[in-house]
Amino acid sequence: MKKLLLILILFAQFPLSAGEAPAEKARGLFLVFGVGPRFPISSFSNQSAFGYGFNVELDYTDNEYLPIFLFTRLGFQQFPGSQTFYESSDYSNYSINSFPLTVGGRYFFAPLLENVVLFMPVVELSAVYNFTQVLHQFKSGTGRSNFVENNSRFGVSGGVGISMFLLEVMATYNYFQSIQYVGIDLKVRLPLYIVF
């Protein structure tokens, strides 16, 4: 615990020193937790209401790649059916559970503000494997049987955000065949292993 506190204090001192930003000095492995809403778009929004998601991520960087971070992320997301979809169809319940596995890179730009709080623009691009479970439940009297559909899809994701390095807000556009959505995540980055 004392070691983690010392590392956090060291990171807090970076904005006060002249020279490089923390993302340009940090080398090592970081654990990231993210949570936030998911907003279906395009044809996906016809049957799904906005959902939620959370994820766990490992970030890696060293002097060769700075200020680029390589990451892998595992998440869970859920999208319930929309009320208008239920009213205009035979469905009594429709929901999607999604388990995306993401691999990509993140680039930290030079800080916009560094006097009091460090604000760095961030962009990311990634490839995603997405396993989904779709629950289909129908109204009684329709003569249709309920079932669960399992699908696997590959897709891409791109995002922009603002980072204070240990805290980050990221908006991502996620594209899969028949499923497109925008996710907004509040992320917390914790150092696991750092070499200065």
C-alpha positions as a Markdown table, in Angstrom:
| # | Residue | x | y | z |
|---|---|---|---|---|
| 1 | Met | 0.0 | 0.0 | 0.0 |
| 2 | Lys | 2.9 | 2.4 | 0.9 |
| 3 | Lys | 4.5 | 1.6 | -2.5 |
| 4 | Leu | 1.3 | 2.4 | -4.4 |
| 5 | Leu | 0.9 | 5.7 | -2.5 |
| 6 | Leu | 4.5 | 6.6 | -3.3 |
| 7 | Ile | 3.9 | 5.9 | -7.0 |
| 8 | Leu | 0.8 | 8.1 | -7.0 |
| 9 | Ile | 2.7 | 10.9 | -5.3 |
| 10 | Leu | 5.4 | 10.7 | -7.9 |
| 11 | Phe | 2.8 | 10.9 | -10.7 |
| 12 | Ala | 1.2 | 13.9 | -9.0 |
| 13 | Gln | 4.6 | 15.7 | -9.1 |
| 14 | Phe | 5.0 | 15.4 | -12.9 |
| 15 | Pro | 2.8 | 18.3 | -13.9 |
| 16 | Leu | 4.8 | 20.6 | -11.6 |
| 17 | Ser | 8.1 | 19.8 | -13.3 |
| 18 | Ala | 9.3 | 21.3 | -16.6 |
| 19 | Gly | 9.7 | 19.0 | -19.5 |
| 20 | Glu | 7.8 | 15.9 | -20.5 |
| 21 | Ala | 4.3 | 14.9 | -19.5 |
| 22 | Pro | 3.7 | 11.8 | -17.4 |
| 23 | Ala | 2.7 | 9.7 | -20.4 |
| 24 | Glu | 6.1 | 10.6 | -21.9 |
| 25 | Lys | 8.0 | 9.5 | -18.7 |
| 26 | Ala | 6.0 | 6.4 | -17.7 |
| 27 | Arg | 7.3 | 3.0 | -18.7 |
| 28 | Gly | 5.6 | -0.1 | -17.6 |
| 29 | Leu | 2.4 | -2.0 | -17.1 |
| 30 | Phe | -0.9 | -0.4 | -16.0 |
| 31 | Leu | -4.3 | -1.9 | -14.9 |
| 32 | Val | -7.3 | 0.1 | -16.1 |
| 33 | Phe | -10.9 | -0.1 | -14.9 |
| 34 | Gly | -13.7 | 1.5 | -17.0 |
| 35 | Val | -17.5 | 1.9 | -16.7 |
| 36 | Gly | -20.1 | 3.8 | -18.5 |
| 37 | Pro | -23.2 | 4.0 | -20.7 |
| 38 | Arg | -23.6 | 2.5 | -24.2 |
| 39 | Phe | -25.8 | 4.2 | -26.9 |
| 40 | Pro | -27.0 | 2.1 | -29.8 |
| 41 | Ile | -27.0 | 3.8 | -33.2 |
| 42 | Ser | -28.1 | 3.1 | -36.8 |
| 43 | Ser | -30.3 | 0.1 | -37.2 |
| 44 | Phe | -29.2 | -1.3 | -33.9 |
| 45 | Ser | -31.2 | 1.5 | -32.1 |
| 46 | Asn | -34.5 | 0.2 | -33.7 |
| 47 | Gln | -34.7 | -2.7 | -31.2 |
| 48 | Ser | -32.3 | -1.7 | -28.4 |
| 49 | Ala | -32.4 | 0.9 | -25.7 |
| 50 | Phe | -29.2 | 2.4 | -24.2 |
| 51 | Gly | -27.2 | 0.0 | -22.1 |
| 52 | Tyr | -24.2 | -0.1 | -19.9 |
| 53 | Gly | -20.8 | -1.7 | -19.8 |
| 54 | Phe | -17.7 | -2.2 | -17.8 |
| 55 | Asn | -14.2 | -3.4 | -18.6 |
| 56 | Val | -10.8 | -4.3 | -17.4 |
| 57 | Glu | -7.7 | -3.4 | -19.4 |
| 58 | Leu | -3.9 | -3.9 | -19.4 |
| 59 | Asp | -1.8 | -1.1 | -20.8 |
| 60 | Tyr | 1.8 | -1.4 | -21.7 |
| 61 | Thr | 4.4 | 1.2 | -22.8 |
| 62 | Asp | 8.1 | 1.8 | -22.8 |
| 63 | Asn | 10.5 | 4.4 | -24.2 |
| 64 | Glu | 10.5 | 2.9 | -27.7 |
| 65 | Tyr | 6.7 | 3.4 | -28.1 |
| 66 | Leu | 6.0 | 6.6 | -26.1 |
| 67 | Pro | 3.6 | 8.3 | -26.1 |
| 68 | Ile | 1.9 | 5.3 | -27.5 |
| 69 | Phe | 0.3 | 2.7 | -25.2 |
| 70 | Leu | -0.6 | -0.8 | -26.4 |
| 71 | Phe | -3.6 | -2.3 | -24.6 |
| 72 | Thr | -5.8 | -5.3 | -24.4 |
| 73 | Arg | -9.3 | -5.0 | -22.8 |
| 74 | Leu | -12.0 | -7.5 | -21.8 |
| 75 | Gly | -15.5 | -6.2 | -21.1 |
| 76 | Phe | -19.1 | -6.9 | -20.5 |
| 77 | Gln | -22.0 | -4.9 | -21.9 |
| 78 | Gln | -25.8 | -5.3 | -21.8 |
| 79 | Phe | -28.4 | -3.7 | -24.1 |
| 80 | Pro | -32.1 | -4.2 | -23.2 |
| 81 | Gly | -34.9 | -4.0 | -25.8 |
| 82 | Ser | -36.6 | -0.6 | -26.3 |
| 83 | Gln | -40.2 | 0.0 | -25.4 |
| 84 | Thr | -41.2 | 1.0 | -28.9 |
| 85 | Phe | -39.7 | -2.3 | -30.2 |
| 86 | Tyr | -41.9 | -4.3 | -27.8 |
| 87 | Glu | -45.0 | -2.3 | -28.8 |
| 88 | Ser | -44.4 | -2.9 | -32.6 |
| 89 | Ser | -43.3 | -6.5 | -32.5 |
| 90 | Asp | -44.1 | -10.0 | -31.0 |
| 91 | Tyr | -41.3 | -9.6 | -28.5 |
| 92 | Ser | -42.0 | -9.5 | -24.7 |
| 93 | Asn | -38.3 | -9.4 | -23.9 |
| 94 | Tyr | -35.2 | -8.8 | -26.0 |
| 95 | Ser | -31.7 | -8.3 | -24.6 |
| 96 | Ile | -28.1 | -8.6 | -25.7 |
| 97 | Asn | -25.2 | -9.5 | -23.5 |
| 98 | Ser | -21.9 | -8.7 | -25.1 |
| 99 | Phe | -18.4 | -9.8 | -24.2 |
| 100 | Pro | -15.8 | -7.8 | -26.3 |
| 101 | Leu | -12.1 | -8.6 | -26.3 |
| 102 | Thr | -10.2 | -5.7 | -27.7 |
| 103 | Val | -6.6 | -5.2 | -28.8 |
| 104 | Gly | -5.2 | -1.8 | -29.9 |
| 105 | Gly | -3.1 | 1.3 | -29.4 |
| 106 | Arg | -3.6 | 4.6 | -27.7 |
| 107 | Tyr | -1.8 | 7.9 | -28.4 |
| 108 | Phe | -1.4 | 10.7 | -25.9 |
| 109 | Phe | -1.0 | 14.1 | -27.4 |
| 110 | Ala | 0.9 | 17.0 | -25.7 |
| 111 | Pro | -1.0 | 18.4 | -22.7 |
| 112 | Leu | -3.6 | 21.2 | -23.3 |
| 113 | Leu | -3.3 | 22.4 | -19.7 |
| 114 | Glu | -0.6 | 21.5 | -17.2 |
| 115 | Asn | -0.5 | 24.3 | -14.6 |
| 116 | Val | -3.0 | 23.0 | -12.1 |
| 117 | Val | -4.3 | 19.8 | -13.6 |
| 118 | Leu | -2.8 | 17.9 | -16.5 |
| 119 | Phe | -5.3 | 17.5 | -19.5 |
| 120 | Met | -4.0 | 15.4 | -22.5 |
| 121 | Pro | -6.1 | 14.6 | -25.6 |
| 122 | Val | -6.1 | 10.9 | -26.4 |
| 123 | Val | -7.0 | 8.9 | -29.4 |
| 124 | Glu | -7.3 | 5.1 | -29.8 |
| 125 | Leu | -7.8 | 2.5 | -32.5 |
| 126 | Ser | -8.4 | -1.2 | -32.0 |
| 127 | Ala | -9.6 | -4.5 | -33.4 |
| 128 | Val | -12.4 | -6.3 | -31.4 |
| 129 | Tyr | -13.7 | -9.8 | -31.1 |
| 130 | Asn | -17.2 | -9.7 | -29.8 |
| 131 | Phe | -19.2 | -12.7 | -28.4 |
| 132 | Thr | -22.9 | -12.0 | -28.0 |
| 133 | Gln | -25.8 | -13.8 | -26.4 |
| 134 | Val | -29.2 | -12.5 | -27.6 |
| 135 | Leu | -32.3 | -13.4 | -25.6 |
| 136 | His | -35.5 | -13.7 | -27.7 |
| 137 | Gln | -38.7 | -14.0 | -25.7 |
| 138 | Phe | -42.1 | -13.6 | -27.3 |
| 139 | Lys | -45.6 | -12.6 | -26.2 |
| 140 | Ser | -47.9 | -15.5 | -25.3 |
| 141 | Gly | -50.3 | -16.4 | -28.1 |
| 142 | Thr | -47.9 | -15.6 | -30.9 |
| 143 | Gly | -47.0 | -19.3 | -31.4 |
| 144 | Arg | -43.3 | -18.5 | -31.4 |
| 145 | Ser | -40.8 | -20.3 | -29.1 |
| 146 | Asn | -38.3 | -18.5 | -27.0 |
| 147 | Phe | -34.6 | -19.0 | -27.7 |
| 148 | Val | -31.1 | -17.7 | -27.0 |
| 149 | Glu | -28.9 | -16.9 | -30.0 |
| 150 | Asn | -25.1 | -17.0 | -29.7 |
| 151 | Asn | -23.0 | -15.0 | -32.2 |
| 152 | Ser | -19.3 | -14.2 | -32.7 |
| 153 | Arg | -18.3 | -11.0 | -34.6 |
| 154 | Phe | -15.1 | -9.2 | -35.5 |
| 155 | Gly | -15.2 | -5.4 | -35.6 |
| 156 | Val | -13.3 | -2.2 | -35.1 |
| 157 | Ser | -13.4 | 0.5 | -32.5 |
| 158 | Gly | -12.1 | 4.1 | -32.5 |
| 159 | Gly | -12.1 | 6.6 | -29.7 |
| 160 | Val | -11.2 | 10.1 | -28.5 |
| 161 | Gly | -11.0 | 11.4 | -25.0 |
| 162 | Ile | -9.3 | 13.5 | -22.4 |
| 163 | Ser | -6.8 | 12.1 | -19.9 |
| 164 | Met | -5.3 | 13.2 | -16.6 |
| 165 | Phe | -3.3 | 10.0 | -16.9 |
| 166 | Leu | -4.6 | 8.3 | -13.8 |
| 167 | Leu | -8.2 | 9.4 | -14.7 |
| 168 | Glu | -9.6 | 9.4 | -18.2 |
| 169 | Val | -12.9 | 10.0 | -20.0 |
| 170 | Met | -13.1 | 8.2 | -23.4 |
| 171 | Ala | -15.8 | 8.1 | -26.0 |
| 172 | Thr | -15.6 | 5.2 | -28.5 |
| 173 | Tyr | -17.5 | 4.3 | -31.7 |
| 174 | Asn | -17.8 | 0.5 | -32.1 |
| 175 | Tyr | -18.7 | -1.1 | -35.4 |
| 176 | Phe | -19.8 | -4.7 | -35.9 |
| 177 | Gln | -22.1 | -6.1 | -38.5 |
| 178 | Ser | -25.6 | -5.3 | -37.4 |
| 179 | Ile | -24.4 | -3.8 | -34.1 |
| 180 | Gln | -23.1 | -0.2 | -33.8 |
| 181 | Tyr | -22.9 | 1.8 | -30.7 |
| 182 | Val | -21.1 | 4.7 | -28.9 |
| 183 | Gly | -19.7 | 4.0 | -25.5 |
| 184 | Ile | -18.6 | 6.5 | -22.9 |
| 185 | Asp | -16.2 | 5.3 | -20.2 |
| 186 | Leu | -14.8 | 6.8 | -17.1 |
| 187 | Lys | -11.5 | 5.1 | -16.5 |
| 188 | Val | -9.1 | 4.7 | -13.6 |
| 189 | Arg | -5.5 | 3.8 | -14.4 |
| 190 | Leu | -3.4 | 2.1 | -11.8 |
| 191 | Pro | 0.4 | 1.3 | -12.2 |
| 192 | Leu | 1.3 | -2.3 | -11.7 |
| 193 | Tyr | 5.0 | -2.1 | -12.8 |
| 194 | Ile | 6.9 | 1.1 | -13.5 |
| 195 | Val | 10.5 | 1.8 | -14.5 |
| 196 | Phe | 11.6 | 5.5 | -14.6 |
